[in-house]
Amino acid sequence: SMRCALFAPIVETDEHFGQMVETAIIAQWLHSNTSGLHYAAWKGGEVDIVMVGRTQKPKWVMEVKWSNQYFQHPNKLKSLVKYISENKLERGWVTTIDEVGTQSYHSNKLYFVPAATYAYSIAKNSILERGMDTLSDIFDYLDLVNRQ
């Protein structure tokens, strides 16, 4: 990665690994045909990913974390819960290291999914959106893009 080239390689327990996970997930989204992806920040809080629909209202929201602690302690996700409540969303998503499940907190449903699984699903959906379902299709697509 660029970070490793500029500084030094890091391991999954490094304090900066969460930032690498955020970058990896956003990078996967950049390969999709999806538009409407945003970041939300306000005085006292922020949410990593907000998908905005055609009406400019949030459709779903995600907090990218590289930790399992939030599965057991959803009360630590104050900004996410506030955003969900204020925008009347049904649920929010949170990435983890390897926890999977749902939690309810202040009448908000929180879905927890491993960051690697989430990044994989974005990439897979992006490939399927383009009508590719085999490795051969992917290489044909890359050849076509490289010729342009």
VENURPE-V355454 format. One line per field, one symbol per residue. phi: phi as a letter, one per 20 degrees, with the letter a starting at -180 (. if undefined). burial: b if it has 24 or more other ideal C-beta (glycine too) atoms within 12 Angstrom, else e. A space follows every 50 residues. Layout:
# VENURPE-V355454
phi = ???
burial = ???
This chain:
# VENURPE-V355454
phi = .ffffedbgcdfeffefgfffgffffffffeeefcnecddbbfnaacfcc edefemdfebbbdecdaefffecffeegffffffffdlefbcdcecfbec qccdblmdedddbggfffffffffffffgemdccffgfffffffffff
burial = eeeeeeeeeeeeeeeebbebbbebbbebbebbeeeebbebeeeeeebbbb beeeeeebbbbbbbbbbeebbeebeebebbbbbbbebebebbbbbbbebe eebebeebbbbbbbbeebbeebbeeebeeeeeeeeeeeeeeeeeeeee
